[in-house]
Amino acid sequence: MADHKNPLNSSGLSEVEAKEFHGMFMSGFIAYTVVAIIAHFLVWQWRPWF
């Protein structure tokens, strides 16, 4: 497989590494968002005016 240099890629990661990082980042972001939604729902149940 040829190593093509992309002038816009300044991260130093290969395409495979970038996709792996993106997958881990998205998993963490979705988990964080789900926890935040649950926390907001629980606070709303506790104090609707909060």
Secondary structure as a PSIPRED ss2 file (coil, helix, strand):
# PSIPRED VFORMAT (PSIPRED V4.0)

   1 M C   1.000  0.000  0.000
   2 A C   1.000  0.000  0.000
   3 D C   1.000  0.000  0.000
   4 H C   1.000  0.000  0.000
   5 K C   1.000  0.000  0.000
   6 N C   1.000  0.000  0.000
   7 P C   1.000  0.000  0.000
   8 L C   1.000  0.000  0.000
   9 N C   1.000  0.000  0.000
  10 S C   1.000  0.000  0.000
  11 S C   1.000  0.000  0.000
  12 G C   1.000  0.000  0.000
  13 L C   1.000  0.000  0.000
  14 S C   1.000  0.000  0.000
  15 E H   0.000  1.000  0.000
  16 V H   0.000  1.000  0.000
  17 E H   0.000  1.000  0.000
  18 A H   0.000  1.000  0.000
  19 K H   0.000  1.000  0.000
  20 E H   0.000  1.000  0.000
  21 F H   0.000  1.000  0.000
  22 H H   0.000  1.000  0.000
  23 G H   0.000  1.000  0.000
  24 M H   0.000  1.000  0.000
  25 F H   0.000  1.000  0.000
  26 M H   0.000  1.000  0.000
  27 S H   0.000  1.000  0.000
  28 G H   0.000  1.000  0.000
  29 F H   0.000  1.000  0.000
  30 I H   0.000  1.000  0.000
  31 A H   0.000  1.000  0.000
  32 Y H   0.000  1.000  0.000
  33 T H   0.000  1.000  0.000
  34 V H   0.000  1.000  0.000
  35 V H   0.000  1.000  0.000
  36 A H   0.000  1.000  0.000
  37 I H   0.000  1.000  0.000
  38 I H   0.000  1.000  0.000
  39 A H   0.000  1.000  0.000
  40 H H   0.000  1.000  0.000
  41 F H   0.000  1.000  0.000
  42 L H   0.000  1.000  0.000
  43 V H   0.000  1.000  0.000
  44 W H   0.000  1.000  0.000
  45 Q H   0.000  1.000  0.000
  46 W H   0.000  1.000  0.000
  47 R C   1.000  0.000  0.000
  48 P C   1.000  0.000  0.000
  49 W C   1.000  0.000  0.000
  50 F C   1.000  0.000  0.000
